[in-house]
Amino acid sequence: MTLTLGLTSLFLAFACALYASVAALIAGPRKLNAWIDSARNAAILTWPLLTLASLAVIIMLVQGQYQVEYVSDVSSLAMPWYLKVTALWGGQAGSLLFWSWLMSAFASAAMLRRWDRDRSLMPYVIAVSMITLAFFILLCLFVENPFRRLWLSQATGEVNPALFQPANSTLFTPQDGRGLNPLLRHPGMIIHPPMLYLGFVGFVVPYAFAVAALITGRTDDEWIRTTRRWTLVGWLFLSLGLILGGRWAYDVLGWGGYWGWDPVENAALLPWLTGTAFLHSVMIQEKRGMLKKWNMVLIILTYALVIFGTFLTRSGVLSSVHAFAQSAIGPLFFGFIGITFTISMSLLFWRWDSLASETQMDSLLSREAAFLLNNLLFLGIAFATLWGTIYPLISELVTGQKITVGPPYYNRVNGPLLAILVLLMGIAPLIAWRKASFKSLSKLMWIPAALTIPTLILFYFLGAAHPVALGAYAITAFVGYTTLSEFARGMVARMRLGENPLIALINLSARNRRRYGGYTIHLGVVVMAFGVIGSNLFQTETQATLAQGETLSIGGFTLRFDSVALFPTNDNREVTRATVTVFDSSGRLIAELHPRRDFFLDSGQPMTIPGVRSTFGEDFYVILVDWQPIGSTGATFKVYVNPLINLVWTGGLIFILGTLVATWPDADEEKRYAAAPASTLATAGAD
Amino acid sequence: MAETIATSGTIAAKSGGRMKFIVGGLLIIAAIGYLIYTSIGSTQQYFFTIQELKERGSSVVGDNVRVSGAVIGESIQYDAQALELRFAVANVPADQKEIDALGGLAVVLNVAVNDPTAARMEVIYIGVKPDLMKGEAQAIMDGHIDENGLFHADTLLMKCPTRYEGELPTQAAP
């Protein structure tokens, strides 16, 4: 019953999406408003239908209907209910459905907005978002269907999954499912995929508007203004997803790090990089009427990378710790990316002349030029990352030999590029539009530069006596001070009017949300950079096998192994939990930690959970590697000291806060926007 | 006349302005390209099958390579004191199509481990034994082979096909 309802809803959603795109494409050029409205309604309807389909899968997961292939793949009796619910995105078929559901939510929300300003764009926005949605529902229906059941063939005795009952077979119901991959049973993993997917689908909306602008020839800035908030929301979720993914890796994967340049991590980073370039360069289009073609290229690239990212995560073409099962969806994805990319680029060339710049770049030392350099660096990093990710495939195609590159490659290429990008992030906001002078620039920079020197001396005495680290810290500190000085300048101006510092800061940010939200994001990046530099260059590690009562020392800390206990849990795990005591250099007891190892009996897979003592300065991170059978007393530990790693997470929070400030609707701005005719908006609201 | 000169002068200045952006942009792109090119060259790693590694013999001794193989369960020896892990791996094809044609990764790994004629290689790894290190798991290793044919793995990544999807449960309810 549930299954029939879910499957029918999924099929109807597919029909709606197909109908909406075809109707919109036919009615759009002919201005058949009734048909366009009908297409719009069909597009809106996909959301309730996919909600039903997703709910059906969730109900089957919670009820434990193990005759359904997907349910027996990703859930088991022993799993708590909330994990059963989140198992919706624990496997391939379910996560494609979930992706479609989020996509339809965004598309429906876009359909429900006020369209009086840009009605001519609507049919094509419907078409683009619904074609994307139809593609994902197609995968869900015909390639990876979460509603397939297991059938036992009477003739051969084999069990095979099928949507409908094959001849001479009976329904096959396993007693229990295999359960969700234990590595995915973590709070970070419960919210990380939805965040990432929200980020992915968020970028589909600006892309749909961009294509609509190209088709209709309304290539002014309207599509950028309309989608600014959509882009920011997508970007916010993508950033959150990346940060949470890093946190999950740090908490669960037990290698003491948070980013490994794994293909799947790269897949999520790529659209973030081009999306970030896009967010910056649209400001030049709004302010100066330049880079129109470039912005089109960036959003088309971002969309292609979003689909490519989903493909990489879902197809297993590249070996990765994340790789899901191999599947037939690869070629389909590739075809879809190829077709959409070719069509978008053809449309762009068709409208090439109408996208000419309204003004010229004047000087190499100008805000515009700084933005341009920012874009080049972001795209450079994106290209280097993409190249490294697909290099094994390319080399195999060209030479027949699979050649891979690992983290050293990414660190060598992206390290310096990121350092320049961070430096630029500090200087660019100080450079005037059109033409700046070195004199005015140095006037703004001398205080931050002067403050950087004592900071570096402090870092030197705190132990960062490493030339690369000092160089990196110098850039980061300088950028931190320039960004703060931007806040200070604005606050001082307001304080002259009699506001106290806090009120001045709040008013300043509230009146210019985009600008000061952006600066807050920059500050978040600075804080994260401190953490990344510290935890990468100064991480120390050691490993040892200790008898009960024995100790090991690392970085001024002493760890004593006290005991190890083995016990089963009622959700089918066998837990080995060690107790260790940590002392500081003066011998004072500072923490008791419990690194443990959970063995999941249903999947036969262990999971290592570190014991972590976290302070602002560093993390003391202990992994229980191995232990002697009961009765004996030895256990092996691996210990990391990760300096400044908490700044990565703190910076992440500041980053997200800044994005929220920049995204938050501004009532004044909305009013100005609603009141003004489209043509006079060319310079409003941008900085 | 004077006006004409002035106009053409501005045009020249403008195209000159454009020029310096194009040259600057190309220089930056070239620098990034060069950085990528040299970094690939110095960090790239060949991905061999065990068969290929054995065939190449002494020509690859000491080279940084990536190898994947099926872990032979009974060969796993782990010294927790010294954190020394030794095991043997059997040759598996690297080509995904070939693996699919043979019935998927789980089948390929199972066949490789039970095939006495498949090329085999001894591996030593100093470090923590990965959670997924067990028979018929796929080990993906970065490291080098020495003159005795022993592979020194610097990193070890395990992949277990059975823990993901694709295999059907065997226990039936009555």
HADDOCK unambig.tbl for C-alpha pairs under 7 A between the chains (distance, minus, plus):
assign (segid A and resid 73 and name CA) (segid B and resid 165 and name CA) 6.05 0.50 0.50
assign (segid A and resid 172 and name CA) (segid B and resid 172 and name CA) 6.87 0.50 0.50
assign (segid A and resid 173 and name CA) (segid B and resid 172 and name CA) 6.15 0.50 0.50
assign (segid A and resid 173 and name CA) (segid B and resid 173 and name CA) 5.77 0.50 0.50
assign (segid A and resid 174 and name CA) (segid B and resid 169 and name CA) 6.85 0.50 0.50
assign (segid A and resid 174 and name CA) (segid B and resid 171 and name CA) 5.82 0.50 0.50
assign (segid A and resid 174 and name CA) (segid B and resid 172 and name CA) 4.76 0.50 0.50
assign (segid A and resid 174 and name CA) (segid B and resid 173 and name CA) 5.45 0.50 0.50
assign (segid A and resid 175 and name CA) (segid B and resid 171 and name CA) 6.86 0.50 0.50
assign (segid A and resid 175 and name CA) (segid B and resid 172 and name CA) 6.31 0.50 0.50
assign (segid A and resid 175 and name CA) (segid B and resid 173 and name CA) 5.31 0.50 0.50
assign (segid A and resid 181 and name CA) (segid B and resid 163 and name CA) 6.63 0.50 0.50
assign (segid A and resid 324 and name CA) (segid B and resid 164 and name CA) 6.48 0.50 0.50
assign (segid A and resid 325 and name CA) (segid B and resid 164 and name CA) 6.23 0.50 0.50
assign (segid A and resid 325 and name CA) (segid B and resid 165 and name CA) 5.89 0.50 0.50
assign (segid A and resid 325 and name CA) (segid B and resid 166 and name CA) 6.67 0.50 0.50
assign (segid A and resid 362 and name CA) (segid B and resid 17 and name CA) 6.64 0.50 0.50
assign (segid A and resid 380 and name CA) (segid B and resid 32 and name CA) 6.44 0.50 0.50
assign (segid A and resid 384 and name CA) (segid B and resid 36 and name CA) 6.35 0.50 0.50
assign (segid A and resid 402 and name CA) (segid B and resid 46 and name CA) 6.11 0.50 0.50
assign (segid A and resid 402 and name CA) (segid B and resid 47 and name CA) 4.96 0.50 0.50
assign (segid A and resid 403 and name CA) (segid B and resid 44 and name CA) 6.43 0.50 0.50
assign (segid A and resid 403 and name CA) (segid B and resid 45 and name CA) 5.31 0.50 0.50
assign (segid A and resid 403 and name CA) (segid B and resid 46 and name CA) 4.30 0.50 0.50
assign (segid A and resid 403 and name CA) (segid B and resid 47 and name CA) 5.21 0.50 0.50
assign (segid A and resid 404 and name CA) (segid B and resid 44 and name CA) 5.73 0.50 0.50
assign (segid A and resid 404 and name CA) (segid B and resid 45 and name CA) 5.05 0.50 0.50
assign (segid A and resid 404 and name CA) (segid B and resid 46 and name CA) 6.23 0.50 0.50
assign (segid A and resid 404 and name CA) (segid B and resid 47 and name CA) 6.54 0.50 0.50
assign (segid A and resid 405 and name CA) (segid B and resid 40 and name CA) 6.92 0.50 0.50
assign (segid A and resid 405 and name CA) (segid B and resid 43 and name CA) 6.15 0.50 0.50
assign (segid A and resid 405 and name CA) (segid B and resid 44 and name CA) 4.77 0.50 0.50
assign (segid A and resid 405 and name CA) (segid B and resid 45 and name CA) 5.93 0.50 0.50
assign (segid A and resid 408 and name CA) (segid B and resid 43 and name CA) 6.43 0.50 0.50
assign (segid A and resid 409 and name CA) (segid B and resid 39 and name CA) 5.64 0.50 0.50
assign (segid A and resid 409 and name CA) (segid B and resid 40 and name CA) 6.27 0.50 0.50
assign (segid A and resid 409 and name CA) (segid B and resid 43 and name CA) 5.62 0.50 0.50
assign (segid A and resid 412 and name CA) (segid B and resid 39 and name CA) 6.41 0.50 0.50
assign (segid A and resid 413 and name CA) (segid B and resid 35 and name CA) 6.03 0.50 0.50
assign (segid A and resid 413 and name CA) (segid B and resid 36 and name CA) 6.01 0.50 0.50
assign (segid A and resid 413 and name CA) (segid B and resid 39 and name CA) 6.59 0.50 0.50
assign (segid A and resid 544 and name CA) (segid B and resid 81 and name CA) 6.97 0.50 0.50
assign (segid A and resid 545 and name CA) (segid B and resid 80 and name CA) 6.69 0.50 0.50
assign (segid A and resid 545 and name CA) (segid B and resid 81 and name CA) 5.22 0.50 0.50
assign (segid A and resid 603 and name CA) (segid B and resid 163 and name CA) 6.54 0.50 0.50
assign (segid A and resid 605 and name CA) (segid B and resid 132 and name CA) 6.93 0.50 0.50
assign (segid A and resid 606 and name CA) (segid B and resid 131 and name CA) 5.80 0.50 0.50
assign (segid A and resid 607 and name CA) (segid B and resid 131 and name CA) 6.87 0.50 0.50
assign (segid A and resid 625 and name CA) (segid B and resid 128 and name CA) 6.22 0.50 0.50
assign (segid A and resid 626 and name CA) (segid B and resid 80 and name CA) 6.80 0.50 0.50
assign (segid A and resid 636 and name CA) (segid B and resid 80 and name CA) 6.54 0.50 0.50
